[in-house]
Amino acid sequence: MPTTMMSATTTGTSSSGGSSSSSRKKRSAWRQLLQQPRHLCLILLGCILGLIARDFTNLMTSSSTSNHGREPGSLQQQQKLEPASLQQHQSFFLLVTLEFKDESSKGRFIEVFQPLAQYIEQNEPDTLSYEVLLSDKNPLQVTILERYKDKYRAYLKVHRSSKPFQTFRPKLQGMVDDGEVVKIEGQSYLDSQIGFLSR
């Protein structure tokens, strides 16, 4: 047989033998590894953790995509529902105290205020109270008691946007500018539903 062929045959046999030997060594190493309980537990634990990590990643990805698609609608819905929930449960109160320069100034204010109060009584059913209270200690001081069914609709949308109220505001500001009203203080409150307002 020619030298070249012998050489090729020898090389092929050696390569095949080396490959088989390497595979046997690997299988033997795995058998030895699996025969040790501690190593087997570590391998199983690693596989389980890998599966958990993969499932968690898939879950977060799908959840993020889903929320991204719904976020604008959900935010708008929340903005619409939040005021509605307050409207159903909490009346809104304003107590505005004014002090006047003299009795004539107080009289002019009541003349300006009275038509507004009459309009509100007849046209704003969700304005539950709207009244001037006279101080029993200071004759130049009055407090306006305002009570609304809710803040967002009855007060902000209906009352403050009405034409009589828009007419009243500059008249009151004119009295302030002229020095007839020397002090204005106001506080707002929400109904706690503790106690009662009327029988």
DOSEDREN-900186 format. One record per residue (C-alpha): x, y, z; residue in one letter. Coordinates in steps of 0.5 Angstrom, whole numbers, plus 500, padded with zeros to 3 digits. Layout:
# DOSEDREN-900186
+-----+-----+-----+------+
!  xx !  yy !  zz ! fiza !
+-----+-----+-----+------+
!   X !   Y !   Z !    A !
...
+-----+-----+-----+------+
# end
This chain:
# DOSEDREN-900186
+-----+-----+-----+------+
!  xx !  yy !  zz ! fiza !
+-----+-----+-----+------+
! 500 ! 500 ! 500 !    M !
! 503 ! 507 ! 498 !    P !
! 505 ! 511 ! 504 !    T !
! 500 ! 517 ! 503 !    T !
! 494 ! 512 ! 504 !    M !
! 497 ! 509 ! 510 !    M !
! 498 ! 515 ! 513 !    S !
! 491 ! 518 ! 511 !    A !
! 488 ! 511 ! 514 !    T !
! 493 ! 512 ! 520 !    T !
! 491 ! 519 ! 521 !    T !
! 483 ! 518 ! 520 !    G !
! 483 ! 512 ! 525 !    T !
! 487 ! 516 ! 530 !    S !
! 482 ! 522 ! 530 !    S !
! 476 ! 517 ! 530 !    S !
! 479 ! 514 ! 536 !    G !
! 481 ! 521 ! 540 !    G !
! 473 ! 523 ! 538 !    S !
! 471 ! 517 ! 542 !    S !
! 475 ! 517 ! 547 !    S !
! 473 ! 525 ! 549 !    S !
! 466 ! 523 ! 548 !    S !
! 467 ! 517 ! 553 !    R !
! 471 ! 522 ! 558 !    K !
! 465 ! 527 ! 558 !    K !
! 460 ! 522 ! 559 !    R !
! 464 ! 519 ! 565 !    S !
! 464 ! 526 ! 568 !    A !
! 457 ! 527 ! 567 !    W !
! 456 ! 520 ! 571 !    R !
! 460 ! 522 ! 576 !    Q !
! 457 ! 529 ! 577 !    L !
! 450 ! 526 ! 577 !    L !
! 452 ! 521 ! 582 !    Q !
! 453 ! 526 ! 587 !    Q !
! 447 ! 528 ! 590 !    P !
! 449 ! 535 ! 592 !    R !
! 452 ! 537 ! 585 !    H !
! 445 ! 534 ! 582 !    L !
! 441 ! 539 ! 587 !    C !
! 445 ! 545 ! 584 !    L !
! 444 ! 543 ! 577 !    I !
! 436 ! 542 ! 578 !    L !
! 436 ! 549 ! 582 !    L !
! 440 ! 552 ! 576 !    G !
! 435 ! 549 ! 571 !    C !
! 429 ! 552 ! 575 !    I !
! 432 ! 559 ! 577 !    L !
! 433 ! 559 ! 569 !    G !
! 426 ! 557 ! 568 !    L !
! 423 ! 562 ! 573 !    I !
! 427 ! 568 ! 570 !    A !
! 425 ! 567 ! 563 !    R !
! 418 ! 566 ! 565 !    D !
! 418 ! 573 ! 569 !    F !
! 422 ! 576 ! 564 !    T !
! 416 ! 574 ! 559 !    N !
! 411 ! 576 ! 564 !    L !
! 414 ! 583 ! 565 !    M !
! 415 ! 585 ! 557 !    T !
! 407 ! 583 ! 556 !    S !
! 405 ! 587 ! 562 !    S !
! 409 ! 593 ! 560 !    S !
! 406 ! 593 ! 553 !    T !
! 399 ! 592 ! 555 !    S !
! 399 ! 597 ! 560 !    N !
! 403 ! 602 ! 555 !    H !
! 397 ! 601 ! 550 !    G !
! 392 ! 602 ! 556 !    R !
! 395 ! 608 ! 560 !    E !
! 392 ! 614 ! 556 !    P !
! 385 ! 612 ! 557 !    G !
! 386 ! 609 ! 564 !    S !
! 389 ! 616 ! 566 !    L !
! 383 ! 620 ! 563 !    Q !
! 378 ! 615 ! 566 !    Q !
! 381 ! 616 ! 573 !    Q !
! 381 ! 624 ! 572 !    Q !
! 373 ! 623 ! 570 !    K !
! 371 ! 619 ! 576 !    L !
! 375 ! 622 ! 582 !    E !
! 371 ! 628 ! 582 !    P !
! 365 ! 624 ! 581 !    A !
! 366 ! 620 ! 587 !    S !
! 367 ! 627 ! 591 !    L !
! 361 ! 630 ! 588 !    Q !
! 357 ! 624 ! 591 !    Q !
! 359 ! 624 ! 598 !    H !
! 362 ! 631 ! 600 !    Q !
! 358 ! 638 ! 600 !    S !
! 363 ! 644 ! 599 !    F !
! 363 ! 650 ! 604 !    F !
! 365 ! 657 ! 603 !    L !
! 365 ! 662 ! 609 !    L !
! 367 ! 669 ! 607 !    V !
! 368 ! 674 ! 612 !    T !
! 368 ! 682 ! 610 !    L !
! 369 ! 688 ! 614 !    E !
! 366 ! 695 ! 612 !    F !
! 369 ! 702 ! 613 !    K !
! 362 ! 704 ! 616 !    D !
! 354 ! 702 ! 616 !    E !
! 353 ! 705 ! 609 !    S !
! 358 ! 701 ! 606 !    S !
! 355 ! 695 ! 609 !    K !
! 348 ! 697 ! 606 !    G !
! 351 ! 698 ! 599 !    R !
! 354 ! 691 ! 599 !    F !
! 347 ! 688 ! 602 !    I !
! 344 ! 691 ! 596 !    E !
! 349 ! 688 ! 591 !    V !
! 349 ! 682 ! 594 !    F !
! 341 ! 681 ! 595 !    Q !
! 339 ! 680 ! 587 !    P !
! 345 ! 675 ! 587 !    L !
! 342 ! 671 ! 592 !    A !
! 335 ! 671 ! 589 !    Q !
! 338 ! 668 ! 583 !    Y !
! 342 ! 663 ! 586 !    I !
! 336 ! 661 ! 590 !    E !
! 331 ! 660 ! 584 !    Q !
! 336 ! 657 ! 579 !    N !
! 342 ! 653 ! 582 !    E !
! 338 ! 647 ! 586 !    P !
! 345 ! 645 ! 587 !    D !
! 347 ! 651 ! 591 !    T !
! 344 ! 649 ! 598 !    L !
! 345 ! 655 ! 602 !    S !
! 347 ! 662 ! 600 !    Y !
! 346 ! 667 ! 606 !    E !
! 349 ! 673 ! 609 !    V !
! 350 ! 672 ! 617 !    L !
! 351 ! 679 ! 621 !    L !
! 356 ! 679 ! 626 !    S !
! 353 ! 680 ! 633 !    D !
! 359 ! 682 ! 636 !    K !
! 362 ! 687 ! 630 !    N !
! 356 ! 691 ! 627 !    P !
! 361 ! 692 ! 621 !    L !
! 362 ! 685 ! 619 !    Q !
! 358 ! 680 ! 615 !    V !
! 360 ! 673 ! 614 !    T !
! 357 ! 669 ! 607 !    I !
! 355 ! 662 ! 608 !    L !
! 356 ! 658 ! 602 !    E !
! 354 ! 651 ! 601 !    R !
! 354 ! 647 ! 595 !    Y !
! 352 ! 640 ! 593 !    K !
! 359 ! 639 ! 591 !    D !
! 365 ! 643 ! 589 !    K !
! 367 ! 641 ! 582 !    Y !
! 360 ! 642 ! 579 !    R !
! 355 ! 646 ! 583 !    A !
! 361 ! 651 ! 585 !    Y !
! 366 ! 651 ! 580 !    L !
! 362 ! 649 ! 573 !    K !
! 355 ! 652 ! 575 !    V !
! 356 ! 658 ! 580 !    H !
! 362 ! 661 ! 578 !    R !
! 360 ! 661 ! 571 !    S !
! 353 ! 664 ! 572 !    S !
! 352 ! 671 ! 569 !    K !
! 349 ! 674 ! 576 !    P !
! 356 ! 672 ! 579 !    F !
! 360 ! 675 ! 574 !    Q !
! 356 ! 681 ! 575 !    T !
! 357 ! 681 ! 582 !    F !
! 365 ! 680 ! 582 !    R !
! 367 ! 687 ! 579 !    P !
! 362 ! 691 ! 584 !    K !
! 365 ! 687 ! 590 !    L !
! 372 ! 689 ! 587 !    Q !
! 370 ! 696 ! 586 !    G !
! 368 ! 697 ! 593 !    M !
! 375 ! 694 ! 595 !    V !
! 378 ! 699 ! 591 !    D !
! 374 ! 705 ! 594 !    D !
! 376 ! 703 ! 601 !    G !
! 369 ! 701 ! 603 !    E !
! 371 ! 694 ! 604 !    V !
! 377 ! 694 ! 609 !    V !
! 378 ! 686 ! 610 !    K !
! 376 ! 680 ! 606 !    I !
! 378 ! 673 ! 609 !    E !
! 375 ! 666 ! 606 !    G !
! 376 ! 659 ! 608 !    Q !
! 373 ! 653 ! 605 !    S !
! 371 ! 646 ! 608 !    Y !
! 368 ! 639 ! 606 !    L !
! 363 ! 636 ! 609 !    D !
! 365 ! 631 ! 614 !    S !
! 358 ! 628 ! 615 !    Q !
! 359 ! 628 ! 622 !    I !
! 353 ! 631 ! 626 !    G !
! 347 ! 635 ! 622 !    F !
! 346 ! 641 ! 619 !    L !
! 338 ! 642 ! 619 !    S !
! 333 ! 637 ! 622 !    R !
+-----+-----+-----+------+
# end
